[in-house]
Amino acid sequence: MNLTTDIYQRIAAAKVYIDDNYHEPIDLERISQQAFLSRFHFHRLFRQVYRRTPHQYLTRKRLDKAKDLLAGNKPINEVCIEIGFESIGSFSVLFKKEIGFAPQYYRDMEYKKKMEQSAQPKKAIPHCFIENYKLDEKRIH
Amino acid sequence: MVTKLSHTSFFVTDQEKAYDFYVNKLGFKVHTDVKMDNGMRWLTLNPPEQPDLEIVLIDGSGDVSGMGWDAETQQALKVLLEKGAMGAGVLHTPDCRATYEELKAKGVHFKSEPKEQFYGTECIVTDGCGNWFSMTQPKEM
């Protein structure tokens, strides 16, 4: 089914609303209001356009943000609140199910990787870049 | 036998602005973000569904003499970037019109609106840092 520009704009506005408000307790009612569509109609159109439900998209958005925050070594309880989860238990279970690691393990692993990269950045860069871009040399200002 | 592309470089006028475009607007993931001994920021990103492709965002606006380029070459690059003349490639999207509306709502600039082509639906998006891309929804076979 071809959608009109107006419908695309409404669905996109609702997606942007999720992107901007994922940390708030938002539900289908509030999201569909951004598109000025009924919940049923909005749910069907969102799924048609993005091939996932609004809830699936919101959950993925929150988990992606959680990954970023955990990689920055943020405590799990703070991450949980920042991404809009009320319970650490349900966050941990969902994170492990979707990402494949417990939040604590993921945080330790990513933070360690980050620290290693900061300490020895050249290990993360192919040698051809180091040589051709002269990354070894001090710049003269 | 060559099997795939693992690293490629985009020169940009401003790394921080480019970070905002590729990470916050397009949803690319940060792979490596470290400061080198010569002061250069080594920033690489993965497209959302291509974790094995690293895109190196290189600041081409300032002093790139550290990369062994002469003044004439630096100036030529600067001029091309300031004109927004660097065509960096083709981005795939599952729904060109939806992504166009979503990015437009987020303040992204386009050189052209979505149009039907024989290979799919396409518009031209700019990163605001010297590069333009085709953003294409390939035709379903």
Interface residues (C-beta under 8 A of the other chain):
Chain A: L3 T5 Y8 Q9 I11 A12 A13 K15 V16 V49 Y50 R51 Q117 S118 P121 K122 A124 I125 P126 F129 N132 Y133 K134 L135 D136 E137 K138 R139 I140 H141
Chain B: H7 T32 V34 K35 M36 D37 N38 G39 M40 W42 T44 V56 I58 D63 S65 G66 M67 G68 P94 D95 R97 A98 Y100 E101 E102 K104 A105 K106
